Amino acid sequence: MTTALITGANKGLGFETARRLIEAGHTVYVGARDAHAGRAAAGRLGSRARFVRLDVTDEDSVKAAAEFVRTDAGGHLDVLVNNAGIAGAGKLGRVGDVTGTDMRNTYDTNVFGAVRVTHAFLPLLEAAGAPVVVNVSSGLGSLAATNDPDRLESRVTMLDYNSSKTALVMVTSQYAKAYPALRFNAVDPGYTATALNGHRGTQSVEEGAEVIVRMALIGSDGPTGGFFDKDGPAAW
């Protein structure tokens, strides 16, 4: 069977990505740190969804999830979507108020979490035929977008969140160079209405998930080490 794991899949972009990958024929492991929410989401997604408890900030939780998927999926994983993320300390426009603790907390989920999960699942990905990893970044992590006065991103200043999404793109690039047999890409879903932004985004989760799903479904001849949005290669 073709398998995918999505972190933070119980709602928002993660849930919609799971729904679409199931439509495309995947069996999807619904990663969620809240067991009740994760099981409920898997139930709504149907028989091709499997809940797996996964807290990306907890090494033991990540290792246990990898062991569960290894056993349940027959030793391989075709697609990993590192979607789980937090908005950070919420100190919008107050760069000087952001502390080292704020930075560490945000990076622990948005950057270190993606690395923890990728590290744990690499053996399963390498055992797949055409493995793909999609890291959900943001236009707020783009130097080009955040310095373009014509773009919304230039008006959003958040030291911890924005820089964490920049770091995630470089993490993606480094994995792509180290593992040329895998397809590693980062994506910008755009300003999507989710719980992360209090549902203030200007596009739907269906629109936001489009680029995540598209990059999750690439084959072994697809791009790697890139950063993409709905229109193609993203400004960087």
MDAnalysis code that builds the backbone (N, CA, C; Angstrom):
import MDAnalysis as mda
import numpy as np

u = mda.Universe.empty(708, n_residues=236, atom_resindex=np.repeat(np.arange(236), 3), trajectory=True)
u.add_TopologyAttr("name", ["N", "CA", "C"] * 236)
u.add_TopologyAttr("resid", np.arange(1, 237))
u.add_TopologyAttr("resname", ["MET", "THR", "THR", "ALA", "LEU", "ILE", "THR", "GLY", "ALA", "ASN", "LYS", "GLY", "LEU", "GLY", "PHE", "GLU", "THR", "ALA", "ARG", "ARG", "LEU", "ILE", "GLU", "ALA", "GLY", "HIS", "THR", "VAL", "TYR", "VAL", "GLY", "ALA", "ARG", "ASP", "ALA", "HIS", "ALA", "GLY", "ARG", "ALA", "ALA", "ALA", "GLY", "ARG", "LEU", "GLY", "SER", "ARG", "ALA", "ARG", "PHE", "VAL", "ARG", "LEU", "ASP", "VAL", "THR", "ASP", "GLU", "ASP", "SER", "VAL", "LYS", "ALA", "ALA", "ALA", "GLU", "PHE", "VAL", "ARG", "THR", "ASP", "ALA", "GLY", "GLY", "HIS", "LEU", "ASP", "VAL", "LEU", "VAL", "ASN", "ASN", "ALA", "GLY", "ILE", "ALA", "GLY", "ALA", "GLY", "LYS", "LEU", "GLY", "ARG", "VAL", "GLY", "ASP", "VAL", "THR", "GLY", "THR", "ASP", "MET", "ARG", "ASN", "THR", "TYR", "ASP", "THR", "ASN", "VAL", "PHE", "GLY", "ALA", "VAL", "ARG", "VAL", "THR", "HIS", "ALA", "PHE", "LEU", "PRO", "LEU", "LEU", "GLU", "ALA", "ALA", "GLY", "ALA", "PRO", "VAL", "VAL", "VAL", "ASN", "VAL", "SER", "SER", "GLY", "LEU", "GLY", "SER", "LEU", "ALA", "ALA", "THR", "ASN", "ASP", "PRO", "ASP", "ARG", "LEU", "GLU", "SER", "ARG", "VAL", "THR", "MET", "LEU", "ASP", "TYR", "ASN", "SER", "SER", "LYS", "THR", "ALA", "LEU", "VAL", "MET", "VAL", "THR", "SER", "GLN", "TYR", "ALA", "LYS", "ALA", "TYR", "PRO", "ALA", "LEU", "ARG", "PHE", "ASN", "ALA", "VAL", "ASP", "PRO", "GLY", "TYR", "THR", "ALA", "THR", "ALA", "LEU", "ASN", "GLY", "HIS", "ARG", "GLY", "THR", "GLN", "SER", "VAL", "GLU", "GLU", "GLY", "ALA", "GLU", "VAL", "ILE", "VAL", "ARG", "MET", "ALA", "LEU", "ILE", "GLY", "SER", "ASP", "GLY", "PRO", "THR", "GLY", "GLY", "PHE", "PHE", "ASP", "LYS", "ASP", "GLY", "PRO", "ALA", "ALA", "TRP"])
u.atoms.positions = np.array([
    [0.833, -1.196, 0.000],
    [0.000, 0.000, 0.000],
    [0.868, 1.246, 0.000],
    [0.344, 2.324, -0.564],
    [1.043, 3.607, -0.564],
    [0.688, 4.345, 0.719],
    [1.706, 4.763, 1.467],
    [1.478, 5.282, 2.801],
    [2.005, 6.705, 2.953],
    [1.335, 7.470, 3.799],
    [1.763, 8.836, 4.104],
    [1.562, 9.095, 5.584],
    [2.465, 9.852, 6.167],
    [2.313, 10.330, 7.534],
    [2.263, 11.848, 7.498],
    [1.281, 12.429, 8.186],
    [1.151, 13.884, 8.270],
    [1.132, 14.268, 9.734],
    [2.027, 15.155, 10.133],
    [2.018, 15.640, 11.513],
    [1.016, 16.789, 11.631],
    [0.418, 16.903, 12.802],
    [-0.598, 17.942, 12.995],
    [-1.766, 17.778, 12.044],
    [-2.214, 16.524, 11.875],
    [-3.206, 16.221, 10.840],
    [-4.639, 16.206, 11.340],
    [-4.864, 16.575, 12.587],
    [-6.226, 16.490, 13.112],
    [-7.091, 17.688, 12.736],
    [-6.504, 18.738, 12.137],
    [-7.289, 19.912, 11.748],
    [-6.553, 20.703, 10.683],
    [-7.230, 21.709, 10.153],
    [-6.608, 22.672, 9.251],
    [-5.970, 22.069, 8.018],
    [-4.797, 22.584, 7.664],
    [-4.101, 22.134, 6.464],
    [-3.725, 20.659, 6.546],
    [-3.363, 20.188, 7.729],
    [-3.003, 18.787, 7.873],
    [-4.167, 17.865, 7.580],
    [-5.329, 18.196, 8.109],
    [-6.516, 17.373, 7.877],
    [-6.909, 17.386, 6.410],
    [-6.900, 18.563, 5.792],
    [-7.278, 18.649, 4.376],
    [-6.278, 17.910, 3.496],
    [-5.005, 17.989, 3.836],
    [-4.004, 17.238, 3.085],
    [-4.248, 15.742, 3.225],
    [-4.564, 15.304, 4.431],
    [-4.877, 13.890, 4.643],
    [-6.071, 13.459, 3.792],
    [-7.101, 14.266, 3.790],
    [-8.301, 13.941, 3.015],
    [-7.973, 13.786, 1.533],
    [-7.156, 14.693, 1.028],
    [-6.831, 14.674, -0.399],
    [-5.903, 13.504, -0.752],
    [-4.981, 13.190, 0.124],
    [-4.093, 12.058, -0.165],
    [-4.853, 10.742, -0.094],
    [-5.823, 10.652, 0.808],
    [-6.676, 9.463, 0.839],
    [-7.463, 9.357, -0.466],
    [-7.970, 10.457, -0.946],
    [-8.671, 10.473, -2.240],
    [-7.764, 9.969, -3.362],
    [-6.459, 10.278, -3.241],
    [-5.492, 9.873, -4.265],
    [-5.035, 8.430, -4.098],
    [-5.548, 7.741, -3.068],
    [-5.258, 6.328, -2.904],
    [-4.288, 5.968, -1.804],
    [-3.849, 6.962, -1.036],
    [-2.918, 6.684, 0.055],
    [-3.642, 6.174, 1.302],
    [-2.937, 5.377, 2.069],
    [-3.291, 5.153, 3.465],
    [-2.542, 6.210, 4.256],
    [-3.253, 6.968, 5.081],
    [-2.661, 8.119, 5.753],
    [-2.615, 7.904, 7.262],
    [-1.446, 8.086, 7.824],
    [-1.263, 8.086, 9.271],
    [-1.466, 9.509, 9.769],
    [-2.489, 9.664, 10.582],
    [-2.902, 10.970, 11.092],
    [-2.140, 11.242, 12.386],
    [-1.078, 12.000, 12.292],
    [-0.287, 12.320, 13.463],
    [-0.906, 13.464, 14.249],
    [-1.072, 13.279, 15.545],
    [-1.634, 14.319, 16.404],
    [-1.164, 14.088, 17.824],
    [-0.869, 15.165, 18.551],
    [-0.438, 14.995, 19.944],
    [-1.629, 14.770, 20.871],
    [-2.809, 15.246, 20.486],
    [-4.026, 15.058, 21.272],
    [-4.723, 13.794, 20.772],
    [-4.725, 12.752, 21.608],
    [-5.264, 11.462, 21.168],
    [-6.741, 11.554, 20.812],
    [-7.524, 12.279, 21.608],
    [-8.958, 12.384, 21.332],
    [-9.191, 13.063, 19.983],
    [-8.507, 14.184, 19.745],
    [-8.679, 14.906, 18.478],
    [-8.165, 14.089, 17.302],
    [-7.061, 13.390, 17.502],
    [-6.495, 12.586, 16.421],
    [-7.389, 11.430, 16.027],
    [-7.931, 10.719, 17.022],
    [-8.828, 9.601, 16.706],
    [-10.105, 10.097, 16.032],
    [-10.620, 11.231, 16.504],
    [-11.827, 11.785, 15.899],
    [-11.576, 12.161, 14.444],
    [-10.424, 12.759, 14.172],
    [-10.089, 13.142, 12.801],
    [-9.951, 11.916, 11.909],
    [-9.255, 10.897, 12.411],
    [-9.103, 9.665, 11.621],
    [-10.461, 9.036, 11.349],
    [-11.353, 9.091, 12.327],
    [-12.698, 8.562, 12.130],
    [-13.441, 9.283, 11.024],
    [-13.298, 10.606, 10.992],
    [-13.964, 11.387, 9.933],
    [-13.356, 11.108, 8.564],
    [-12.088, 10.773, 8.526],
    [-11.413, 10.548, 7.251],
    [-11.706, 9.171, 6.659],
    [-12.121, 8.244, 7.486],
    [-12.535, 6.951, 6.957],
    [-11.517, 5.837, 7.140],
    [-11.778, 4.726, 6.471],
    [-11.055, 3.484, 6.723],
    [-9.596, 3.514, 6.287],
    [-9.229, 4.439, 5.435],
    [-7.834, 4.515, 4.990],
    [-7.004, 5.450, 5.860],
    [-7.568, 5.912, 6.961],
    [-6.848, 6.754, 7.911],
    [-6.514, 5.952, 9.154],
    [-5.313, 6.154, 9.674],
    [-4.875, 5.506, 10.904],
    [-4.359, 6.598, 11.844],
    [-4.874, 6.639, 13.038],
    [-4.367, 7.602, 14.009],
    [-3.053, 7.110, 14.612],
    [-2.110, 8.015, 14.764],
    [-0.887, 7.713, 15.504],
    [-0.581, 8.911, 16.400],
    [-0.439, 8.656, 17.690],
    [-0.111, 9.748, 18.601],
    [1.313, 10.198, 18.338],
    [1.484, 11.498, 18.114],
    [2.797, 12.008, 17.749],
    [2.910, 13.463, 18.211],
    [3.743, 13.682, 19.210],
    [4.076, 15.021, 19.683],
    [5.473, 15.321, 19.171],
    [5.595, 16.234, 18.233],
    [6.884, 16.468, 17.573],
    [7.927, 17.044, 18.511],
    [7.527, 17.531, 19.692],
    [8.485, 18.070, 20.653],
    [8.979, 17.019, 21.635],
    [8.501, 15.793, 21.520],
    [8.807, 14.727, 22.463],
    [9.511, 13.583, 21.734],
    [10.799, 13.403, 22.013],
    [11.606, 12.395, 21.323],
    [11.007, 10.993, 21.469],
    [10.564, 10.643, 22.658],
    [10.005, 9.307, 22.872],
    [8.720, 9.113, 22.077],
    [7.888, 10.153, 22.016],
    [6.647, 10.077, 21.243],
    [6.946, 9.864, 19.765],
    [7.929, 10.571, 19.247],
    [8.294, 10.449, 17.829],
    [8.825, 9.048, 17.537],
    [9.676, 8.553, 18.401],
    [10.231, 7.202, 18.197],
    [9.134, 6.142, 18.249],
    [8.202, 6.301, 19.192],
    [7.100, 5.341, 19.295],
    [6.218, 5.382, 18.051],
    [5.987, 6.575, 17.513],
    [5.184, 6.707, 16.295],
    [5.872, 6.030, 15.120],
    [7.193, 6.199, 15.022],
    [7.935, 5.573, 13.926],
    [7.864, 4.050, 14.021],
    [7.938, 3.531, 15.233],
    [7.852, 2.077, 15.418],
    [6.455, 1.566, 15.072],
    [5.432, 2.313, 15.460],
    [4.062, 1.923, 15.127],
    [3.867, 1.870, 13.611],
    [4.314, 2.925, 12.913],
    [4.149, 2.961, 11.455],
    [4.982, 1.868, 10.799],
    [6.207, 1.640, 11.288],
    [7.043, 0.579, 10.721],
    [6.314, -0.768, 10.756],
    [5.720, -1.066, 11.901],
    [5.015, -2.344, 12.054],
    [3.736, -2.378, 11.231],
    [2.972, -1.310, 11.288],
    [1.657, -1.287, 10.643],
    [1.750, -1.192, 9.124],
    [2.763, -0.481, 8.631],
    [2.871, -0.237, 7.179],
    [3.811, -1.195, 6.480],
    [4.320, -2.171, 7.196],
    [5.179, -3.155, 6.543],
    [6.589, -2.670, 6.292],
    [7.065, -1.741, 7.104],
    [8.476, -1.359, 7.042],
    [8.839, -0.212, 6.140],
    [7.840, 0.458, 5.563],
    [8.181, 1.583, 4.687],
    [7.176, 2.724, 4.850],
    [7.591, 3.906, 4.395],
    [6.717, 5.083, 4.351],
    [7.017, 5.825, 3.061],
    [5.976, 6.104, 2.275],
    [6.176, 6.743, 0.977],
    [6.232, 8.256, 1.054],
    [5.425, 8.848, 1.935],
    [5.319, 10.305, 2.012],
    [5.321, 10.747, 3.465],
    [6.145, 11.745, 3.771],
    [6.123, 12.396, 5.077],
    [5.820, 13.873, 4.870],
    [4.790, 14.360, 5.548],
    [4.462, 15.786, 5.511],
    [4.665, 16.352, 6.913],
    [5.716, 17.156, 7.064],
    [5.965, 17.839, 8.334],
    [5.135, 19.119, 8.355],
    [3.930, 18.983, 8.880],
    [2.962, 20.082, 8.874],
    [2.805, 20.743, 10.235],
    [3.045, 20.013, 11.316],
    [2.808, 20.551, 12.656],
    [3.605, 21.832, 12.876],
    [2.931, 22.854, 13.398],
    [3.612, 24.119, 13.668],
    [2.814, 24.953, 14.651],
    [3.508, 25.902, 15.267],
    [2.846, 26.830, 16.179],
    [3.122, 28.261, 15.731],
    [2.273, 29.175, 16.165],
    [2.404, 30.578, 15.772],
    [3.491, 31.303, 16.538],
    [3.991, 30.690, 17.586],
    [5.050, 31.315, 18.367],
    [4.506, 32.160, 19.496],
    [5.334, 33.070, 19.965],
    [4.994, 33.868, 21.146],
    [3.914, 34.907, 20.869],
    [3.616, 35.149, 19.599],
    [2.557, 36.089, 19.245],
    [2.932, 37.545, 19.453],
    [4.231, 37.839, 19.454],
    [4.672, 39.218, 19.695],
    [4.825, 39.946, 18.357],
    [3.689, 40.092, 17.686],
    [3.639, 40.698, 16.364],
    [4.151, 42.136, 16.412],
    [5.178, 42.424, 15.621],
    [5.716, 43.771, 15.530],
    [6.554, 44.196, 16.726],
    [6.829, 43.277, 17.647],
    [7.578, 43.617, 18.866],
    [8.844, 42.774, 18.926],
    [9.705, 42.959, 17.945],
    [10.910, 42.142, 17.828],
    [11.750, 42.209, 19.104],
    [11.886, 43.391, 19.679],
    [12.704, 43.548, 20.863],
    [12.175, 42.873, 22.100],
    [10.912, 42.475, 22.084],
    [10.312, 41.795, 23.235],
    [10.489, 40.283, 23.193],
    [10.948, 39.771, 22.057],
    [11.085, 38.321, 21.910],
    [12.327, 37.858, 22.670],
    [12.154, 36.853, 23.511],
    [13.241, 36.344, 24.331],
    [13.851, 35.085, 23.734],
    [14.983, 34.686, 24.295],
    [15.586, 33.431, 23.876],
    [14.680, 32.257, 24.147],
    [13.941, 32.323, 25.248],
    [12.988, 31.253, 25.563],
    [11.873, 31.198, 24.523],
    [11.382, 32.357, 24.106],
    [10.374, 32.402, 23.039],
    [10.905, 31.716, 21.782],
    [12.123, 32.059, 21.405],
    [12.716, 31.494, 20.192],
    [12.845, 29.974, 20.316],
    [13.348, 29.523, 21.468],
    [13.539, 28.086, 21.666],
    [12.211, 27.342, 21.599],
    [11.179, 27.883, 22.209],
    [9.875, 27.221, 22.207],
    [9.310, 27.103, 20.789],
    [9.423, 28.171, 20.012],
    [8.901, 28.155, 18.643],
    [9.707, 27.213, 17.761],
    [11.022, 27.286, 17.871],
    [11.872, 26.410, 17.063],
    [11.701, 24.941, 17.454],
    [11.366, 24.678, 18.704],
    [11.237, 23.299, 19.155],
    [10.163, 22.559, 18.367],
    [9.096, 23.254, 18.024],
    [8.054, 22.652, 17.180],
    [8.354, 22.842, 15.702],
    [8.586, 24.071, 15.278],
    [8.617, 24.401, 13.850],
    [9.867, 23.925, 13.117],
    [10.967, 23.798, 13.831],
    [12.227, 23.375, 13.196],
    [12.704, 22.050, 13.780],
    [12.981, 22.038, 15.083],
    [13.499, 20.814, 15.703],
    [12.491, 19.678, 15.597],
    [11.201, 20.015, 15.663],
    [10.170, 18.992, 15.520],
    [10.236, 18.303, 14.171],
    [10.402, 19.099, 13.114],
    [10.512, 18.519, 11.774],
    [11.754, 17.647, 11.652],
    [12.834, 18.068, 12.289],
    [14.069, 17.277, 12.253],
    [13.892, 15.982, 13.049],
    [13.279, 16.061, 14.232],
    [13.042, 14.849, 15.026],
    [12.259, 13.812, 14.217],
    [11.185, 14.278, 13.600],
    [10.325, 13.356, 12.858],
    [11.059, 12.804, 11.638],
    [11.719, 13.673, 10.897],
    [12.450, 13.215, 9.712],
    [13.514, 12.203, 10.095],
    [14.264, 12.486, 11.141],
    [15.320, 11.567, 11.591],
    [14.748, 10.201, 11.937],
    [13.639, 10.178, 12.652],
    [13.046, 8.916, 13.083],
    [12.482, 8.106, 11.923],
    [11.947, 8.801, 10.905],
    [11.278, 8.109, 9.803],
    [12.168, 7.894, 8.584],
    [13.399, 8.376, 8.615],
    [14.282, 8.203, 7.453],
    [14.460, 6.736, 7.045],
    [14.663, 5.813, 7.986],
    [14.798, 4.413, 7.548],
    [13.570, 3.889, 6.812],
    [12.384, 4.326, 7.232],
    [11.157, 3.888, 6.551],
    [11.036, 4.530, 5.174],
    [11.431, 5.797, 5.070],
    [11.405, 6.479, 3.787],
    [12.401, 5.854, 2.816],
    [13.585, 5.538, 3.306],
    [14.606, 4.949, 2.427],
    [14.207, 3.555, 1.951],
    [13.292, 2.918, 2.672],
    [12.818, 1.594, 2.261],
    [11.702, 1.670, 1.219],
    [11.204, 2.889, 0.936],
    [10.121, 3.081, -0.042],
    [10.686, 3.214, -1.450],
    [9.807, 3.058, -2.437],
    [10.247, 3.110, -3.818],
    [10.574, 4.498, -4.330],
    [9.740, 5.474, -3.989],
    [9.937, 6.848, -4.456],
    [9.555, 7.805, -3.329],
    [10.340, 7.854, -2.270],
    [9.960, 8.593, -1.067],
    [9.988, 10.107, -1.243],
    [9.038, 10.754, -0.553],
    [8.865, 12.206, -0.657],
    [8.688, 12.782, 0.745],
    [9.349, 13.911, 0.991],
    [9.152, 14.663, 2.226],
    [8.742, 16.086, 1.866],
    [7.658, 16.555, 2.462],
    [7.186, 17.923, 2.263],
    [7.213, 18.638, 3.608],
    [7.956, 19.730, 3.687],
    [8.017, 20.552, 4.889],
    [7.189, 21.809, 4.683],
    [6.216, 22.022, 5.557],
    [5.317, 23.162, 5.403],
    [5.958, 24.401, 6.029],
    [6.443, 25.269, 5.162],
    [7.068, 26.521, 5.581],
    [6.053, 27.647, 5.399],
    [6.512, 28.827, 4.995],
    [5.616, 29.980, 4.870],
    [6.305, 31.067, 4.059],
    [5.510, 31.882, 3.389],
    [6.057, 33.069, 2.739],
    [6.686, 34.025, 3.734],
    [6.277, 33.909, 5.003],
    [6.865, 34.753, 6.047],
    [8.301, 34.353, 6.347],
    [8.742, 33.231, 5.813],
    [10.132, 32.826, 5.952],
    [10.984, 33.200, 4.756],
    [10.409, 33.891, 3.801],
    [11.121, 34.266, 2.572],
    [11.724, 35.664, 2.686],
    [13.018, 35.777, 2.463],
    [13.660, 37.093, 2.478],
    [13.087, 37.990, 1.384],
    [12.849, 37.410, 0.214],
    [12.317, 38.199, -0.901],
    [10.916, 38.702, -0.598],
    [10.050, 37.808, -0.111],
    [8.660, 38.192, 0.145],
    [8.552, 39.205, 1.278],
    [9.328, 39.025, 2.338],
    [9.213, 39.916, 3.494],
    [9.871, 41.274, 3.273],
    [10.600, 41.404, 2.157],
    [11.201, 42.701, 1.821],
    [10.569, 43.343, 0.588],
    [9.471, 42.769, 0.124],
    [8.748, 43.304, -1.034],
    [7.539, 44.087, -0.523],
    [7.551, 45.431, -0.657],
    [6.447, 46.230, -0.103],
    [5.088, 45.945, -0.730],
    [5.071, 45.254, -1.864],
    [3.809, 44.926, -2.499],
    [3.200, 43.628, -1.957],
    [3.931, 42.950, -1.068],
    [3.433, 41.687, -0.542],
    [3.039, 41.832, 0.919],
    [1.990, 41.100, 1.296],
    [1.501, 41.110, 2.666],
    [2.597, 40.737, 3.659],
    [3.457, 39.814, 3.265],
    [4.503, 39.323, 4.164],
    [5.409, 40.435, 4.683],
    [5.558, 41.502, 3.908],
    [6.444, 42.593, 4.321],
    [5.878, 43.379, 5.498],
    [4.596, 43.174, 5.791],
    [3.958, 43.924, 6.872],
    [3.742, 43.078, 8.129],
    [4.301, 41.876, 8.138],
    [4.144, 40.983, 9.287],
    [5.523, 40.700, 9.884],
    [5.778, 41.256, 11.059],
    [7.080, 41.107, 11.712],
    [6.935, 40.259, 12.969],
    [7.440, 39.029, 12.902],
    [7.420, 38.118, 14.049],
    [8.765, 37.390, 14.076],
    [9.615, 37.763, 14.988],
    [10.987, 37.261, 14.992],
    [11.062, 35.751, 15.088],
    [10.322, 35.164, 16.006],
    [10.446, 33.721, 16.221],
    [9.795, 32.908, 15.105],
    [8.536, 33.226, 14.777],
    [7.832, 32.439, 13.773],
    [8.479, 32.582, 12.396],
    [8.682, 33.817, 11.949],
    [9.212, 34.032, 10.600],
    [10.569, 33.367, 10.421],
    [11.459, 33.558, 11.398],
    [12.802, 32.990, 11.246],
    [12.769, 31.468, 11.323],
    [11.811, 30.901, 12.070],
    [11.707, 29.445, 12.120],
    [11.338, 28.879, 10.759],
    [10.517, 29.596, 10.030],
    [10.124, 29.127, 8.699],
    [11.244, 29.310, 7.683],
    [12.093, 30.328, 7.893],
    [13.294, 30.459, 7.073],
    [14.221, 29.275, 7.333],
    [14.433, 28.975, 8.590],
    [15.309, 27.858, 8.948],
    [14.808, 26.543, 8.360],
    [13.493, 26.349, 8.326],
    [12.936, 25.101, 7.817],
    [13.247, 24.915, 6.330],
    [13.293, 26.015, 5.587],
    [13.648, 25.898, 4.170],
    [15.102, 25.438, 4.021],
    [16.006, 25.987, 4.824],
    [17.400, 25.550, 4.743],
    [17.561, 24.117, 5.211],
    [16.826, 23.713, 6.247],
    [16.830, 22.315, 6.686],
    [16.438, 21.412, 5.516],
    [15.418, 21.818, 4.794],
    [14.954, 21.063, 3.628],
    [16.055, 20.925, 2.591],
    [16.728, 22.033, 2.308],
    [17.808, 22.032, 1.320],
    [18.931, 21.088, 1.713],
    [19.289, 21.086, 2.990],
    [20.387, 20.242, 3.446],
    [20.029, 18.758, 3.371],
    [18.813, 18.411, 3.736],
    [18.375, 17.020, 3.597],
    [18.378, 16.595, 2.123],
    [17.927, 17.478, 1.255],
    [17.864, 17.143, -0.177],
    [19.253, 16.826, -0.726],
    [20.250, 17.579, -0.286],
    [21.615, 17.320, -0.757],
    [22.160, 16.017, -0.190],
    [21.815, 15.734, 1.061],
    [22.351, 14.551, 1.725],
    [21.676, 13.260, 1.273],
    [20.421, 13.366, 0.813],
    [19.640, 12.172, 0.431],
    [19.070, 12.348, -0.975],
    [19.922, 12.232, -1.993],
    [19.456, 12.482, -3.369],
    [18.418, 11.487, -3.866],
    [18.281, 10.336, -3.224],
    [17.266, 9.364, -3.653],
    [15.880, 9.731, -3.152],
    [15.793, 10.671, -2.195],
    [14.513, 11.147, -1.677],
    [14.203, 12.504, -2.286],
    [12.916, 12.850, -2.330],
    [12.505, 14.180, -2.782],
    [12.136, 15.000, -1.543],
    [12.940, 15.991, -1.223],
    [12.681, 16.890, -0.094],
    [12.334, 18.268, -0.637],
    [11.167, 18.801, -0.284],
    [10.798, 20.154, -0.692],
    [10.050, 20.871, 0.419],
    [10.203, 22.189, 0.442],
    [9.442, 23.039, 1.357],
    [8.351, 23.740, 0.559],
    [7.242, 24.057, 1.220],
    [6.137, 24.717, 0.529],
    [5.608, 25.885, 1.350],
    [5.063, 26.851, 0.637],
    [4.346, 27.989, 1.231],
    [2.880, 27.846, 0.856],
    [2.007, 27.456, 1.798],
    [0.587, 27.299, 1.463],
    [-0.152, 28.606, 1.272],
    [0.468, 29.732, 1.655],
    [-0.212, 31.015, 1.563],
    [-0.986, 31.327, 2.839],
    [-1.597, 32.495, 2.852],
    [-2.290, 32.987, 4.050],
    [-3.650, 32.305, 4.153],
    [-3.650, 31.173, 4.826],
    [-4.809, 30.293, 4.888],
    [-5.526, 30.434, 6.227],
    [-6.835, 30.428, 6.193],
    [-7.643, 30.549, 7.415],
    [-7.564, 29.257, 8.219],
    [-6.760, 29.265, 9.288],
    [-6.623, 28.117, 10.175],
    [-6.569, 28.615, 11.621],
    [-6.557, 27.672, 12.552],
    [-6.466, 28.040, 13.966],
    [-5.161, 28.764, 14.271],
    [-4.132, 28.520, 13.474],
    [-2.828, 29.152, 13.691],
    [-2.922, 30.670, 13.658],
    [-3.788, 31.203, 12.798],
    [-3.936, 32.663, 12.684],
    [-5.318, 33.145, 13.099],
    [-6.008, 32.353, 13.932],
    [-7.340, 32.733, 14.372],
    [-8.344, 32.764, 13.239],
    [-8.084, 31.976, 12.188],
    [-8.955, 31.871, 11.008],
    [-9.109, 33.219, 10.291],
    [-8.048, 34.027, 10.337],
    [-8.071, 35.312, 9.643],
    [-7.509, 35.235, 8.236],
    [-7.005, 34.091, 7.835],
    [-6.416, 33.956, 6.507],
    [-7.401, 34.266, 5.399],
    [-6.863, 34.633, 4.263],
    [-7.693, 35.079, 3.144],
    [-8.045, 33.963, 2.161],
    [-7.545, 32.764, 2.391],
    [-7.914, 31.652, 1.522],
    [-8.331, 30.453, 2.358],
    [-9.019, 29.529, 1.716],
    [-9.553, 28.347, 2.404],
    [-8.466, 27.289, 2.590],
    [-8.750, 26.325, 3.469],
    [-7.792, 25.236, 3.640],
    [-7.687, 24.406, 2.356],
    [-8.759, 24.336, 1.585],
    [-8.692, 23.627, 0.311],
    [-7.677, 24.287, -0.618],
    [-7.689, 25.619, -0.649],
    [-6.720, 26.344, -1.478],
    [-5.310, 26.202, -0.917],
    [-5.175, 26.320, 0.400],
    [-3.858, 26.246, 1.005],
    [-3.203, 24.888, 0.867],
    [-4.008, 23.836, 0.932],
    [-3.458, 22.483, 0.866],
    [-3.025, 22.097, -0.541],
    [-3.438, 22.869, -1.528],
    [-3.168, 22.501, -2.918],
    [-1.682, 22.226, -3.173],
    [-0.809, 23.132, -2.756],
    [0.617, 22.961, -3.033],
    [1.216, 21.843, -2.185],
    [0.698, 21.633, -0.976],
    [1.197, 20.534, -0.147],
    [0.912, 19.210, -0.837],
    [-0.328, 19.045, -1.276],
    [-0.733, 17.799, -1.935],
    [0.039, 17.607, -3.237],
    [0.157, 18.677, -4.006],
    [0.868, 18.575, -5.294],
    [2.300, 18.079, -5.087],
    [2.993, 18.635, -4.097],
    [4.379, 18.234, -3.875],
    [4.478, 16.872, -3.203],
    [3.445, 16.473, -2.460],
    [3.433, 15.139, -1.857],
    [3.281, 14.053, -2.908],
    [2.685, 14.387, -4.040],
    [2.383, 13.399, -5.074],
    [3.406, 13.352, -6.202],
    [4.511, 14.088, -6.070],
    [5.523, 14.027, -7.124],
    [6.185, 12.652, -7.137],
    [6.730, 12.288, -8.281],
    [7.425, 11.018, -8.402],
    [8.920, 11.171, -8.194],
    [9.653, 10.098, -8.475],
    [11.097, 10.102, -8.276],
    [11.815, 11.055, -9.223],
    [11.134, 11.485, -10.280],
    [11.738, 12.438, -11.222],
    [11.336, 13.880, -10.897],
    [10.652, 14.089, -9.783],
    [10.229, 15.430, -9.391],
    [11.370, 16.243, -8.807],
    [11.123, 17.509, -8.544],
    [12.164, 18.388, -8.010],
    [12.524, 18.019, -6.579],
    [13.677, 18.459, -6.146],
    [14.074, 18.279, -4.755],
    [14.914, 19.475, -4.318],
    [14.839, 19.789, -3.029],
    [15.602, 20.912, -2.487],
    [15.011, 22.264, -2.796],
    [13.747, 22.313, -3.201],
    [13.124, 23.568, -3.598],
    [12.132, 24.105, -2.589],
    [11.650, 25.305, -2.900],
    [10.648, 25.992, -2.082],
    [9.557, 26.425, -3.047],
    [8.324, 25.963, -2.823],
    [7.253, 26.134, -3.803],
    [6.006, 26.733, -3.165],
    [5.291, 27.536, -3.978],
    [3.964, 27.998, -3.591],
    [2.988, 27.600, -4.684],
    [1.792, 28.118, -4.641],
    [0.758, 27.681, -5.590],
    [1.108, 27.958, -7.054],
    [2.007, 28.918, -7.257],
    [2.365, 29.295, -8.624],
    [3.620, 28.638, -9.124],
    [4.295, 27.860, -8.282],
    [5.550, 27.219, -8.679],
    [6.661, 27.573, -7.700],
    [7.910, 27.679, -8.193],
    [9.004, 28.050, -7.296],
    [8.704, 29.367, -6.594],
    [8.864, 29.364, -5.259],
    [8.507, 30.540, -4.458],
    [9.662, 31.534, -4.394],
    [9.305, 32.799, -4.197],
    [10.333, 33.830, -3.996],
    [11.134, 33.473, -2.760],
    [12.451, 33.618, -2.853],
    [13.289, 33.215, -1.735],
    [14.368, 34.237, -1.411],
])
